[in-house]
Amino acid sequence: MASFGNILTVFRSSFQNPWWIVNPARSKNYLNRPRLRNPVWFVKKTRTLHDEHFTQENSAFLSEVRRETVQAAAEQNQTNLLHLRTGGEDGGPVAAEWSPGLKRTGVIAKKIGQYPLWTRNGTKIRTTLLQIVENEVVKYIPPEEYRPAQEPRQRRNWRNPYGCLLVGAENGDPSLFTKEYAGLFQHTGVLPKQHLCRFLVSPEAQLPPGTALTVDHFRVGDYVDVRGKTVDRGFQGVVKRHGFKGMPKTHGVTKTHRRPGNIGAGGQKARVWPGTKMPGHMGNRWRVLRGLQVLRINRQYNVMWVRSSNIAGSTNGLVYVYDTVLPLRKHGAKRGPSGQPPFPTALSPPAPTEEAEVWHNELHDFRRLSIAFGSGD
C-alpha cells in the first residue's frame, strides 16, 4: 500500500505539470459567438401592421402632431447644443477640453463598397468606403446609472468610470415601430431610428440628445477601429470553413474527398479538444480591425475612405467606427496624428470656404494636374 508521502508527492507533481497546460486549447472561437442577452435598452422593435382605415385628413393631422412634437424637443436640444458650443452658464452642458486619457463616442456607418487610391509615387492602396447615415445622439446614461455587472471594461476603469452614449442611425417611419421602441425617442427631438448602438464614453465627452454626428467627427490621418459582423454562411464543411485541402480524387479514395479526416484525439485524452477545426456554423461573428487610417473624407455625402479591404460585413452592412485603442496610433501618441481631435465632436458645421473633400497629403489628388505642358518655341 502506498504511503501518504508518496500520494502527496504525486498530487503535487500533477499540479506542477497539469495536462491543461501541456495541451492547451487550440483556439477560443467559442468566445466570439453572438451573445443571447439583449442590451439594457432593448425593447420589441416592430409591430404587426393593421389597416386603420385612416382618412387623408386624419393622416395629415397625425403627421402634423408628430412633426410639432419632434420640433419642440429639437428646439430644446438646439439650445443645449448652443450652450455646449459657447460654454453657457445657465445650467446647460459645458464643453470640456480634450486630453489623451478621454474617450470619445463612435459612429454607425454603412459599408458601401471598395475603391482604390494611389499615392504620389504610384503605390496602389485598397480602401473601403464607409458612409455615416443620419447619426444622432439619442440618450446619455451617466456612470452612476450605467453599471452593468458583466462589463469588464468598467471594472478595469473603476477609478474613472465610463458613461454610455446611445446613438441611432437611419430615420424610420414611426408607424412601423412599437410604442415602447418609439418611446425611446420621445424627448430626444429626433425621429425613431432603425439602428441603435451604445458607446462607452468619458463623462466629459457626453453630448445632448439630438446632436448630429457627421464625418467631421474624424479627420484625415486619424486611426480608427472598425467593428462589424461577418457574412453569415450557415453550416459549412472544413474545406470552405477552414481552407482544408481535402483528400485525393483518385487512387482508391472513396467518399472522403472533402472530409476532415483524423482529428488526432487519441493521445493523452481520447476526446475532442476545444477549438478543433471541424464543420460548423460559418460567419455571423463580430470582428474588429484596429488601426485603420482615414485617407479621405467627403462632407457632402458623409463618406470616409479607410485603408482596408477586409472589413467584416457585406455591402450595405452596418459597422461601428470609433477611435483606435492601439497605444502608438491613438490620439496623443508619439506616432499618432498631430493636433487635438474634435472634442466631444464637430459641433459647428463646416465653413462655406472649406472644401467638400479632404485628401491625405500622401495621396495623389486626381482633381489637380500632375503634368503641365508649356508652349513650344
HELIX and SHEET records of a PDB file:
HELIX    1   1 PHE A    4  GLN A   16  1                                  13    
HELIX    2   2 TRP A   19  VAL A   22  1                                   4    
HELIX    3   3 ASN A   29  ASN A   32  5                                   4    
HELIX    4   4 GLN A   56  THR A   86  1                                  31    
HELIX    5   5 PRO A  152  ARG A  156  1                                   5    
HELIX    6   6 PRO A  174  LEU A  176  5                                   3    
HELIX    7   7 LYS A  179  GLY A  183  1                                   5    
HELIX    8   8 PRO A  203  ALA A  205  5                                   3    
HELIX    9   9 VAL A  215  HIS A  217  5                                   3    
HELIX   10  10 VAL A  238  HIS A  242  1                                   5    
SHEET    1   A 7 GLU A 357  TRP A 359  0                                        
SHEET    2   A 7 TRP A 286  ASN A 298 -1                                        
SHEET    3   A 7 TYR A 223  LYS A 229 -1                                        
SHEET    4   A 7 GLY A 317  ASP A 323 -1                                        
SHEET    5   A 7 VAL A 107  TRP A 118 -1                                        
SHEET    6   A 7 LYS A 124  ILE A 132 -1                                        
SHEET    7   A 7 VAL A 303  ARG A 307 -1                                        
SHEET    1   B 4 LYS A 193  VAL A 201  0                                        
SHEET    2   B 4 GLY A 163  ASN A 171 -1                                        
SHEET    3   B 4 ASN A 135  ILE A 141 -1                                        
SHEET    4   B 4 ALA A 212  LEU A 213 -1                                        
SHEET    1   C 2 GLY A 234  GLN A 236  0                                        
SHEET    2   C 2 GLY A 280  MET A 282 -1                                        
END                                                                             
